[in-house]
Amino acid sequence: MDPKRYQQIKRVLMDALEQPQAKRDEWLAQACPDDPELQAEVIQLLAAQTDASFLEHSPTGLDAALSEDEQDAAGQRLGRIRLDRLLARGGMGEVYAATDELLQRPVAVKLMKAALRMSALRRSAFLAEAQVLSGLRHRNICQVYDFFEDQAQDVLVLELIEGQTLRALLQQGGVEQPIEIAMQVAEALAAAHERGIAHRDLKPENVMLTAAGQVKVLDFGLARAEQIPATADPAKPDGDTLGTQIAGTPGYLAPEQARGEPATTASDLWSFGLLLIELLTGKRAFPHSASSEELIARAQRGEASVPGGLPRAETQLLRRLLSADAANRPSAREAREALASIAQRGRRRLRMALVASALLLLTAAGMKYTFDLRQERELALAAQADAEKAQAEAEDLAGFMLGELYTELKKVGKLPLLEPVALKAVDYYGDLRSEAIGGGRGEQALALIRVAEVLDMQGHLKEAISAYQRALEGLQPLAAAKADDPLIQYRLALAERNLGEVLRYAGDYSGSDPHGLRAIELARELTAGLAPGEGPEGEPSAEERWSLLLRAIYLYADSQFRQGRALQALELLDEAKALAIPAVAKIPGLRPHLGDIQYKRCMAYYDSQNPAKVVEACQASFDLDMALAQANPDDAKLQDNRLTAYWMLGRALELGGDLPAALETTRKGTALARLAVERDPGSAETQNGLAVTLVSEGRILRGMGRMAEAQQAFEQVLQITEPLIAAGRDHAIIHNHLIALVMLGRVEEARPYVREVYDSGWRRPEFMQLIDEFDLLPGVERSGKVR
Amino acid sequence: MADESTGNVTLLLNRWQSGEREALDQLLPTVYAELKRLAQAQLRRDGGATIQPTELVAEAYLKLIDVDQVDFEGRAHFFSIAARTMRRVLVERYRRREAAKRGSGETLLTLNSAIDSGERKPLELTRLDDALTDLEALDPRQAEIVTLKFFGGLDGEEIAAALSISTRTVKREWAMAKLWLGRAMAS
């Protein structure tokens, strides 16, 4: 634009402004009929008129901006406190890093400006709270050490915290573990609330995260000390102020606070809800641009909407937190519990995916197993009530679990309903001596194994591990005493194998391996001298024995594989394959084991970068998986295996050098994965399945030089993995996430994930190659050794 | 001393008014220093309560100028200098503060800042400054009107006198400048 044109616009615009608003368009149409561009420009400018206050007030940042030149008080002494350096300055006063010279400890000191000092009444209330707070030591609350008056200013001595505020982190692009952070905030609130202290001004600015990931809530009860005026009529921003004063921050006020009623502990839960929305979505519940009048008006009406697209449990919790009626909000402790179960779900989801998709197929196919859900719930609730009645009845309960309930529920994939029972049972077994657990032929221990399976599936990994350990403690002396009782040996092997599996799942490979080896050893004894698929009469059955052995070898091989020992894994898998093929001929029920073994062989050949063998192994695995899926249309796991079959065959072909065939195969897998996600969008496992095949697609495309398409694929991967990582961590998901980041050139973002996965002991060659190629872990080379 | 500097500033102002451009170069630093000093004094006095640039400019005027020696037009000229200076002071501070906010990343304790944070969304001074600079190239007079009104706190009549135009013109130019800047800053 040049000044001449500006003058043209100016002439028309100024005249337009003199016209009555209603007639402007009409006037404009005849003012410059032959210059539509000019007309459009003027119309656009007229529309720019929005905020009536724009430029009408002097710059507001003036005082804060100029005050920076003010002398700060660093170097001064306040009694035994020496002010070291100014940390922050704001509307309310200044914060210094300081030293308590008597106790020789670093502290933070908040000096409150004289102009904002509290009235005598609020002051006494604040003092009373400061007293309670200073007595309250909680790891998630910024400790109040002291509060005193010095030369007409109020001095608050606090714990010095090194870290960043949630606001800063959110602005930098969000937080990694929102649920974990929210849980710690809820713990802080619970601790304070239980002593009758409300925060009154909870918001991301008042929550800090230390480098170690610890949450510290700041400024408890301080909001009492300051007030903001509220205008009565949101339509009149400069109207009369309301008779009452409101303490807090407009964007986070609970409805009752906004109405000028005193804030209660329940008000904090409202603010906590808004904070949780920000943690989960990275966005403020209310737009930042809203004026305080608007925010207060909204809060007064109890308006806060839960954003869409969040999982059900989160949505339900948020709805409760954001109840307009304070009485309907949960307590901080309840909120914490709800978050704890959400946190576990992240882990549980993966394992539950199998059960969930089985269930889905069940309902979708309208099969004869149309269990009445309510009836089951009642069953489980009744069982829970039983358990609560008396621990003495727990033995019956164990029998109940072992028997009908477990079998029936497992059949329809409703084991989660046993969760409360399992937790009760663990309490019971926790009090039981090992001898009692190891009584008889290990019935109690077997019940405990069942309990642990339920716990494991429900994501209570710690509890599951300890339940398996208890079972082992009971079974070991029993098995030693009755080394010739195969049923006891079998149960012991089961406990070892499962414990190994849970530990492996939890990423503790070194903890897992001894149990895995012991399970293989026991299973070999149970099948010693038997032809594959054959077994003696009685318990355990031939199928149980061979299933135990094949699964034990498979799991141990998988652990080796994950630790980068593809060749050892292959050796074990070849042995297992040789056993499985004849065994399957006799016991068709063992076929899925063979499928797993073939699949893992394919992966191991892939990891050992053996192009000669990999295509053959993967093709064999592929063929078997397809046949199994076709023969068992109702088995969700076998159906899902097709996806990985496509994917691995694609990778094998890629390694073998046939990129076009690799791409075609992988894309079939992607299509299948998309279907699975559509069917069950809530499942982390199906989501990750899609991410896996997209990573493959991206890599193949990259190899073919089709960079734009590759980039698209990796971007899709991130869209999937980002929320999954936020919900809970699994190395497979993190692995996909970091590959996509690296491939998109976002190497710096990938580094912390690389470190995490590497530190867990994950050594797949593909991963190590990536580290090498992009120098992701300085000091570590492909062999995994430190340079 | 005070009299000497007062006389000096008045003299400079009069010389500038009568066409000596160099006089302005000497005038500006004095006005700048005085505005800064006054602002800080006012902040200390009020314990951080709000201060108005308008008041500051008025106070600087009384401090720096021998009122008897300067006519109404001269006063308006002083204000227009002060307003431009004020714009510079404010935008510089704002830039520095924003830079400090983003960069440091070190320990940061929040002050309970409900009082500032709840207010009307703060105007982004740097963006306004940029938009104003663009406007200067298109229509210097409009830009000057905005500076005088927003940063100097002058009213319509004072602006009219300072720029030797009618108050009606001030009003019309102001109305357009607001629309133009509003759109520029929204984009």
Chai-1 contact restraints between the chains, C-beta under 6 A:
chainA,res_idxA,chainB,res_idxB,connection_type,confidence,min_distance_angstrom,max_distance_angstrom,comment,restraint_id
A,P3,B,L138,contact,1.0,0.0,6.0,A-B,restraint_1
A,Y6,B,L138,contact,1.0,0.0,6.0,A-B,restraint_2
A,Y6,B,D139,contact,1.0,0.0,6.0,A-B,restraint_3
A,K10,B,M176,contact,1.0,0.0,6.0,A-B,restraint_4
A,L13,B,M176,contact,1.0,0.0,6.0,A-B,restraint_5
A,M14,B,R172,contact,1.0,0.0,6.0,A-B,restraint_6
A,M14,B,M176,contact,1.0,0.0,6.0,A-B,restraint_7
A,L17,B,A175,contact,1.0,0.0,6.0,A-B,restraint_8
A,L45,B,L179,contact,1.0,0.0,6.0,A-B,restraint_9
A,L45,B,R183,contact,1.0,0.0,6.0,A-B,restraint_10
A,A48,B,L179,contact,1.0,0.0,6.0,A-B,restraint_11
A,A48,B,G182,contact,1.0,0.0,6.0,A-B,restraint_12
A,A48,B,R183,contact,1.0,0.0,6.0,A-B,restraint_13
A,Q49,B,L179,contact,1.0,0.0,6.0,A-B,restraint_14
A,F54,B,G182,contact,1.0,0.0,6.0,A-B,restraint_15
A,L55,B,F150,contact,1.0,0.0,6.0,A-B,restraint_16
A,L55,B,K178,contact,1.0,0.0,6.0,A-B,restraint_17
A,S58,B,Q52,contact,1.0,0.0,6.0,A-B,restraint_18
A,S58,B,P53,contact,1.0,0.0,6.0,A-B,restraint_19
A,P59,B,L90,contact,1.0,0.0,6.0,A-B,restraint_20
A,T60,B,P122,contact,1.0,0.0,6.0,A-B,restraint_21
A,G61,B,Y94,contact,1.0,0.0,6.0,A-B,restraint_22
A,G61,B,P122,contact,1.0,0.0,6.0,A-B,restraint_23
A,D63,B,T50,contact,1.0,0.0,6.0,A-B,restraint_24
A,D63,B,I51,contact,1.0,0.0,6.0,A-B,restraint_25
A,A65,B,R93,contact,1.0,0.0,6.0,A-B,restraint_26
A,A65,B,Y94,contact,1.0,0.0,6.0,A-B,restraint_27
A,A65,B,R97,contact,1.0,0.0,6.0,A-B,restraint_28
A,L66,B,A39,contact,1.0,0.0,6.0,A-B,restraint_29
A,S67,B,L43,contact,1.0,0.0,6.0,A-B,restraint_30
A,L87,B,T107,contact,1.0,0.0,6.0,A-B,restraint_31
A,L87,B,L109,contact,1.0,0.0,6.0,A-B,restraint_32
A,A88,B,L108,contact,1.0,0.0,6.0,A-B,restraint_33
A,A88,B,L109,contact,1.0,0.0,6.0,A-B,restraint_34
A,A88,B,L111,contact,1.0,0.0,6.0,A-B,restraint_35
A,G90,B,L111,contact,1.0,0.0,6.0,A-B,restraint_36
A,G90,B,S113,contact,1.0,0.0,6.0,A-B,restraint_37
A,G91,B,S113,contact,1.0,0.0,6.0,A-B,restraint_38
A,G91,B,I115,contact,1.0,0.0,6.0,A-B,restraint_39
A,G91,B,D116,contact,1.0,0.0,6.0,A-B,restraint_40
A,M92,B,L111,contact,1.0,0.0,6.0,A-B,restraint_41
A,M92,B,N112,contact,1.0,0.0,6.0,A-B,restraint_42
A,V95,B,L109,contact,1.0,0.0,6.0,A-B,restraint_43
A,V95,B,L111,contact,1.0,0.0,6.0,A-B,restraint_44
A,A108,B,L109,contact,1.0,0.0,6.0,A-B,restraint_45
A,K113,B,G47,contact,1.0,0.0,6.0,A-B,restraint_46
A,K113,B,G48,contact,1.0,0.0,6.0,A-B,restraint_47
A,A114,B,G47,contact,1.0,0.0,6.0,A-B,restraint_48
A,A115,B,G47,contact,1.0,0.0,6.0,A-B,restraint_49
A,A115,B,A49,contact,1.0,0.0,6.0,A-B,restraint_50
A,E162,B,T107,contact,1.0,0.0,6.0,A-B,restraint_51
A,T165,B,T110,contact,1.0,0.0,6.0,A-B,restraint_52
A,E205,B,T110,contact,1.0,0.0,6.0,A-B,restraint_53
A,N206,B,T110,contact,1.0,0.0,6.0,A-B,restraint_54
A,D219,B,N112,contact,1.0,0.0,6.0,A-B,restraint_55
A,L222,B,N112,contact,1.0,0.0,6.0,A-B,restraint_56
A,E226,B,A114,contact,1.0,0.0,6.0,A-B,restraint_57
A,I228,B,A114,contact,1.0,0.0,6.0,A-B,restraint_58
A,I228,B,G118,contact,1.0,0.0,6.0,A-B,restraint_59
A,T249,B,A114,contact,1.0,0.0,6.0,A-B,restraint_60
A,T249,B,G118,contact,1.0,0.0,6.0,A-B,restraint_61
A,P250,B,G118,contact,1.0,0.0,6.0,A-B,restraint_62
A,S289,B,K121,contact,1.0,0.0,6.0,A-B,restraint_63
A,S291,B,R120,contact,1.0,0.0,6.0,A-B,restraint_64
A,S292,B,G118,contact,1.0,0.0,6.0,A-B,restraint_65
